[in-house]
Amino acid sequence: VLQSSNSLKASYEDWLLTYGLSVSPFHLRWQTALFNRQFYSWGRWKPKFLYLWFSLGMVFGIVAMFGSVILLGKTLLQTLTQMLTEAPKAQNDRMLQVVVSVPSSGLCLRTVYRCKLIMLHDSSLWSVVPGVNLPLSQLTYFFSAILISGVIHEVGHGVAAIREQVRFNGFGIFIFIVYPGAFVDLFTTHLQLISPVQQLRIFCAGVWHNFVLGVASTMVLFLLPAILFPFYYTGVGALVTEVAEDSPANGPRGLFVGDLVTNLQDCPVYNVEDWKSCLGDISEKSQVGYCVSAATLQQLSFPARVYRRLDGTVECCSNNSLTDICFSYSSKLDNHLYACLPARKVIEASKVCRTNVDCHKDLVPSFCVTPSLENQTRLIRVKHPPHIDMLYVGHPMHLQYTVSLSSFVPRQNFLSIDLPVVIETFCKYLISLSGALAVINAVPCFALDGQWILNSFLEATLSSLIVEKQNRELVGFLILLAGSALLAANVALGLWMVTAR
């Protein structure tokens, strides 16, 4: 039985080796030489252009190494300040928060060739809790963007290595837990024989390609209206692409997929950014009122008991009413008058106002009546012709989070309303994750690209100032130690911030 088990194990290991597979706890890796010819073709294409290309990448990589330290230091201070503040402000979405990062490069022994090689494999992992801080519907974008960013990163290393006459052994991809990544195998002896500047071109190529990918994605995002112009037009409103089942906008008098929102109150909506901006203004400013003639006000209002809510606002309608809202207004004799009115009859065809003066333009005596609602609650009139206006009562941000929209309107009915949204979302993920991969790997930290960039940079700049190689290595070790501590502090505090929420 033992002999049979050993034979089965040997057969299994041979099968994995034959197909370039490596399996270990939480880690699956596949390596192949199938793409070697393509890599060599890229690495030998227009040598002068590639020299300039990777020289630019070298400059960018060095600048990124120093810039990443500044950025991580600033992020750490922001996080500490937020932790020490008694009432922390909402976290800025654009602030970099490093949560988890896996090693991106390291030395290993390849048993097939019995020679040392350097494996450059990169990935940056962020705290992702499906359904909590990343919607399940976004997972495909997230993992696809990570994989593509990693592949582009490794293509940069591989092509640069071939350009510098370093032997290229193979390319592969891996899955760590659930996160995908990529790597290339380069012959270590060749790397040690070339100059430090040549090494810098190779080690900086990954972050350089991630930067270029981010710039290219930004350009696609910026030029998307022009790219899709033959099929979609923009600037006419925000097209509803999805309404969540639990959304207050869901219902027979609400919004439907395919509706075109053109106004929120008196705020015109020409695209999704206008929608967000208008909702932001509505939430920050006080509730607007509506001009109602004195005759209409007298006709629609009916006696009701007035009482104050716990937050100090006034209610004058029955709690069971689904159509009536308490409105407040003022007259020359009294500044605090209240009336329970049918909301739709009051608001439809009424212009918005702030004071009675705004309603005195007509000869008919009118009042500016304002919904008397709880703090942070707003009554919002949403125009989506040809349908009747939707009246929304609640927090403006709830409307923003439960209604998905697009700035692109199909020119033909058979065109998908989701395609522009898919392209936009994917470009944003590429920009974010490819940029993060560039920043993290540029940090002078053990096992990241920044380690090799720093070592080669010190060899290229300090060899004449610090003659002893051991002393240069000591300087590099101390810098790497500080960079690793800085990154580890960001990771620890980032995880704490996520779990604390």
Salt bridges, closest charged atoms under 4 A:
ASP122 OD2 - HIS153 NE2 3.01
ASP122 OD2 - HIS157 NE2 3.98
GLU164 OE2 - ARG201 NH1 3.44
ASP259 OD2 - HIS384 ND1 3.13
ASP259 OD1 - HIS387 NE2 3.25
GLU315 OE1 - ARG309 NH2 2.80
GLU348 OE2 - ARG344 NH1 3.13
ASP389 OD2 - LYS383 NZ 3.15
ASP449 OD2 - HIS153 NE2 2.79
ASP449 OD2 - HIS157 NE2 3.03
GLU459 OE2 - LYS469 NZ 3.43
GLU459 OE1 - ARG472 NH2 3.11
